[in-house]
Amino acid sequence: MNARSLTGRLRAGLRGWGGVSAMAVVCALALAFVLLLPRTQPGGAAAADAGQGLAHGVQAKADGKCTDGKYPQDQSLSPSGTSATQENVDAIKSRGRLVVGVDTNSYRWGYLNPNNANGALEGFDIDLAHRIARDLLGDADKVAFKAIPTSRRIDAIDDGEVDMVVRTMTITCDRLGQVDFSAPYFRTGQQVLAPKNSTITGYNATLAGKKVCSAATSTALDNLKADKGHKIPASTDIGTVVPNQLDCLVKLQLGEVDAVVTDGALAASQAAQDPTVELKGGLFTDEYYGVAMKRGSEDLVRQVNRTLANYIKDGGWADSYKTWLHPTMDQDNKKSPSATPPEATYR
């Protein structure tokens, strides 16, 4: 495809989008997913293979629990416990800033608002990162954000590019074998996003013969692979896999796919961006977001869990939800189940 034809398709796909939406698409299509925003560390490994497997994961049982008999969201460390060392926390304090991997194009979660004159990132995840920095370093602004695509969240932690990832990352048994997680800070589940005029009604037989998009290394892709031929028809085409979740929305707008499967919380924000698409059916999984850190970072995990406990207790979590997520998730005068912060259960 030449540049002129691609530009034409993009214009067609973006027709009717507002400023925030157009900005999100530009971000999604840019090759700057590893762009380091001001005051962040340089360097970083090349993007990993999007299809790389999770070789060292902790297997999940049929009831959703991990092989140790606990649910993945109940595996974090108590904030009141004592760690053998404080080396991870001390290293961040010595540096004087917290480096956090985030999304920069997920509306109301982590995004660049074109109407914000100072160019600061905004969203629910961004608020949490600022709070962690405040509690750890005494200043909410002592945080450096690094844009990380969906497919590189774990690699960015392993490679030492970031101290943690706060990026709508679901706690799973597999991922617990690769990174440490905080206690859960948000509850959601997988959902289908499709054009309003589509015959698709949800995660069901209406996906027969349809092309479905998901992000590499996402729980959406894991579910699609496991459910093909069972919960969804064998004829469902799940071969469209992208590095970054928002790329799926772009493909949906361009007519390259028929539906997107992603977290319901993200799908709600995308539906708010584009009035031609909507959520189809209800949530078909139960998932929890956590802050991801390097394996063995016990002191940092406990520190983040202290922040989460206080953030929920003092109303900071509720204020952030009201600012960013209430407009998209609490519909028809109904409070979303996600509007209540999840209770922490520690191992």
C-alpha positions in Angstrom: 0.0 0.0 0.0 1.4 3.4 -0.9 1.5 6.4 1.4 -1.4 8.2 -0.4 -3.8 5.2 -0.2 -2.9 4.7 3.5 -3.5 8.4 4.2 -6.9 8.1 2.5 -7.9 5.1 4.6 -6.8 6.8 7.8 -8.8 9.8 7.0 -11.9 7.7 6.3 -11.3 5.8 9.6 -10.9 9.0 11.6 -13.9 10.8 10.2 -16.1 12.0 13.0 -13.5 11.5 15.7 -12.8 14.4 18.2 -9.5 15.8 19.2 -8.8 13.2 21.9 -9.7 10.3 19.7 -7.6 11.6 16.8 -4.7 12.1 19.1 -5.0 8.6 20.4 -4.9 7.1 16.9 -1.9 9.1 16.0 -0.2 7.9 19.2 -1.2 4.3 18.4 0.2 4.4 14.9 3.4 6.2 15.8 6.6 4.2 16.1 7.3 5.9 19.5 6.0 3.3 21.9 9.4 3.3 23.6 9.6 7.1 23.6 11.0 8.2 26.9 9.3 11.2 28.3 11.2 14.0 30.1 13.4 13.0 33.0 13.3 9.3 32.3 16.3 6.9 31.9 17.8 6.3 28.5 18.3 2.9 26.9 16.2 -0.2 26.7 16.3 -3.4 24.9 14.7 -3.9 21.5 11.0 -4.9 21.4 10.5 -8.6 22.2 8.8 -11.0 19.9 5.1 -10.3 20.2 4.4 -14.0 20.2 6.9 -14.9 22.9 5.5 -17.5 25.3 5.4 -17.3 29.1 7.9 -20.0 29.8 8.3 -19.7 33.6 4.7 -19.1 34.5 2.7 -20.6 37.4 0.0 -22.8 35.9 -3.7 -22.1 36.6 -6.2 -24.7 37.6 -9.6 -25.1 36.1 -11.2 -23.2 38.9 -9.1 -20.1 38.1 -6.8 -20.7 41.1 -3.0 -21.0 40.7 -1.4 -24.4 41.5 -0.8 -23.3 45.0 -4.5 -23.1 45.5 -4.8 -19.3 45.7 -6.3 -16.9 43.2 -3.7 -14.8 41.4 -5.0 -11.5 42.9 -4.5 -12.9 46.5 -0.8 -13.6 46.2 0.8 -10.3 47.1 2.8 -9.4 50.3 1.3 -7.7 53.3 2.2 -4.0 53.6 2.8 -4.5 57.3 5.5 -7.2 56.8 9.2 -6.8 57.0 11.5 -7.4 54.0 15.1 -8.8 54.3 16.5 -5.8 52.5 15.4 -2.3 51.4 17.7 -2.2 48.4 15.1 -1.6 45.8 13.4 1.2 47.7 16.8 2.7 48.6 17.9 2.7 45.0 14.9 4.7 43.9 15.4 7.1 46.8 19.1 7.5 45.9 18.1 8.2 42.3 15.5 10.7 43.4 12.8 9.7 41.0 10.5 6.8 40.3 10.5 5.4 36.7 7.1 4.0 35.7 6.0 2.2 32.6 2.6 3.4 31.4 0.3 3.7 28.5 0.1 7.1 26.8 -2.9 6.5 24.5 -5.6 4.8 26.6 -8.3 7.4 27.1 -8.9 8.1 30.8 -6.3 5.6 31.9 -3.0 7.0 30.6 -3.1 9.4 27.7 -1.8 12.7 26.3 -4.7 15.1 26.3 -4.3 17.6 23.4 -6.3 20.1 25.3 -3.8 20.0 28.2 -1.4 22.9 27.6 1.4 21.6 29.7 1.5 18.2 28.0 1.3 16.2 31.2 -0.1 12.7 31.1 -3.6 12.1 32.5 -5.7 9.3 33.7 -6.5 6.8 36.5 -3.2 4.9 36.2 -1.3 8.2 36.1 -2.9 9.3 39.3 -1.8 6.1 41.0 1.7 6.5 39.8 1.9 10.0 41.2 0.6 8.8 44.5 3.2 6.0 44.7 5.9 8.6 44.0 4.5 10.9 46.7 4.6 8.2 49.3 8.0 6.9 48.3 9.8 10.2 47.6 7.7 12.8 49.3 6.9 14.5 46.0 4.2 13.3 43.6 6.0 14.9 40.7 9.2 12.9 41.2 8.1 10.3 38.7 9.4 9.7 35.2 7.0 8.0 32.8 8.1 5.7 30.0 5.6 4.7 27.3 5.4 0.9 27.1 3.3 -1.1 24.6 1.1 -3.9 25.8 3.5 -6.6 24.5 6.6 -5.2 26.3 5.3 -4.7 29.9 7.2 -7.7 31.4 10.3 -7.1 29.2 10.5 -3.5 30.3 10.6 -4.7 34.0 13.1 -7.5 33.4 15.4 -5.3 31.4 15.5 -2.7 34.2 14.0 0.0 32.0 11.4 0.8 34.6 10.9 0.3 38.4 7.3 -0.8 37.9 4.5 -0.9 35.3 1.2 0.8 36.1 -0.7 0.0 32.9 -4.0 -1.8 33.2 -2.1 -5.1 33.7 -4.1 -8.1 34.8 -2.7 -10.3 37.6 -2.5 -13.9 36.3 -0.9 -17.1 37.4 1.4 -17.1 34.4 2.6 -13.6 35.0 3.2 -14.3 38.7 6.0 -16.6 37.5 7.7 -13.6 35.8 7.0 -10.5 37.9 5.8 -9.5 41.3 2.5 -7.8 41.7 1.0 -5.5 44.2 -2.4 -6.2 45.7 -5.2 -5.5 43.1 -6.2 -1.9 42.6 -9.0 -2.4 40.0 -11.5 -5.1 39.1 -12.7 -5.6 35.5 -13.1 -8.4 32.9 -13.0 -9.1 29.2 -15.6 -7.7 26.9 -16.4 -7.4 23.2 -16.3 -4.0 21.3 -17.8 -3.8 17.9 -19.6 -1.2 15.6 -23.1 -0.3 16.8 -24.6 -1.6 13.6 -22.9 -5.0 13.9 -24.8 -8.2 14.3 -22.3 -9.3 17.0 -24.1 -9.4 20.4 -21.2 -10.5 22.7 -18.7 -13.3 23.3 -20.9 -15.9 21.7 -22.0 -17.6 18.5 -22.4 -14.3 16.7 -18.6 -14.2 16.4 -18.8 -17.0 13.8 -16.8 -16.1 10.7 -15.8 -12.7 12.2 -12.3 -11.3 12.5 -11.4 -10.4 16.1 -8.4 -8.3 17.2 -6.5 -8.6 20.5 -3.1 -7.5 21.8 -0.1 -9.7 22.0 0.6 -11.2 25.5 -2.9 -10.0 26.7 -5.4 -12.0 28.7 -7.8 -11.3 25.8 -5.6 -13.3 23.4 -5.2 -16.1 26.0 -9.0 -16.4 26.3 -9.6 -16.3 22.6 -7.1 -19.1 22.0 -8.6 -21.2 24.8 -12.2 -20.6 23.9 -12.0 -21.0 20.1 -14.2 -23.9 19.2 -15.8 -23.9 22.6 -17.3 -20.6 24.0 -16.8 -19.0 20.6 -17.2 -20.7 17.1 -14.2 -22.4 15.5 -14.7 -20.2 12.5 -13.9 -17.1 14.5 -10.7 -15.6 13.0 -8.5 -14.6 16.0 -5.3 -14.1 13.9 -5.2 -10.3 14.1 -2.8 -9.7 17.0 -1.2 -6.3 17.6 1.6 -5.0 19.9 -0.5 -2.3 21.5 -4.1 -2.6 22.5 -5.3 0.6 20.9 -4.1 -0.6 17.5 -7.2 -2.9 17.6 -9.5 0.1 17.8 -7.7 1.6 14.8 -8.2 -1.6 12.8 -11.8 -1.7 13.8 -12.3 1.9 12.5 -10.5 1.0 9.2 -12.8 -2.0 8.7 -10.0 -4.5 8.9 -11.6 -6.4 11.8 -15.1 -6.9 12.9 -14.6 -6.8 16.7 -12.1 -6.2 19.5 -11.7 -8.2 22.7 -10.1 -6.4 25.5 -10.7 -5.3 29.1 -14.2 -3.9 29.7 -12.7 -0.9 31.4 -10.6 0.0 28.4 -13.4 -0.9 26.0 -15.7 1.6 27.8 -13.2 4.4 27.3 -12.8 3.5 23.7 -16.6 3.5 23.2 -16.6 7.0 24.8 -14.0 8.1 22.2 -15.9 6.9 19.2 -19.7 7.1 19.1 -19.9 4.5 16.2 -18.8 1.6 18.4 -20.3 0.0 21.6 -19.8 -2.7 24.1 -21.5 -6.0 23.1 -22.7 -8.2 25.9 -21.4 -8.3 29.4 -18.0 -9.2 31.0 -17.1 -12.8 30.4 -14.1 -13.0 32.8 -13.3 -11.6 36.3 -9.9 -9.9 36.3 -7.9 -7.6 38.6 -5.2 -5.0 37.7 -2.0 -4.9 39.7 1.2 -2.8 39.8 3.9 -5.1 38.3 7.5 -5.1 39.6 10.7 -7.1 39.2 10.7 -10.6 40.8 12.2 -10.5 44.3 11.4 -6.8 44.9 9.7 -7.6 48.2 10.5 -4.2 49.8 9.1 -2.3 46.8 6.0 -4.5 46.7 5.2 -3.9 50.4 5.8 -0.1 49.9 3.3 0.0 47.0 0.8 -2.1 49.0 1.0 0.5 51.8 0.3 3.2 49.3 -2.7 1.3 47.9 -4.2 0.7 51.3 -3.9 4.4 52.2 -5.0 5.6 48.8 -8.2 3.6 49.1 -8.7 4.5 52.8 -8.3 8.3 52.4 -10.5 8.6 49.4 -7.8 9.2 46.8 -8.9 6.1 44.8 -12.5 7.2 44.8 -11.7 10.7 43.7 -9.6 9.4 40.8 -12.4 7.1 39.7 -14.9 9.9 39.8 -12.7 12.1 37.7 -11.6 9.7 35.0 -13.8 6.5 34.9 -17.2 7.5 36.2 -18.2 9.2 33.0 -17.5 6.1 30.9 -18.2 3.2 33.2 -21.3 4.2 35.3 -24.0 4.3 32.6 -27.8 4.7 32.7 -27.6 5.8 36.4 -26.1 2.4 37.3 -22.9 2.1 39.3 -20.4 -0.2 37.7 -19.0 -3.1 39.9 -15.6 -1.6 39.1 -16.6 1.6 41.0 -15.7 -0.1 44.3 -12.0 -0.8 44.9 -11.2 -4.5 45.3 -10.4 -5.8 48.8 -6.8 -6.9 49.3 -6.1 -10.5 50.5 -2.4 -11.2 51.1 -0.6 -14.4 51.1 
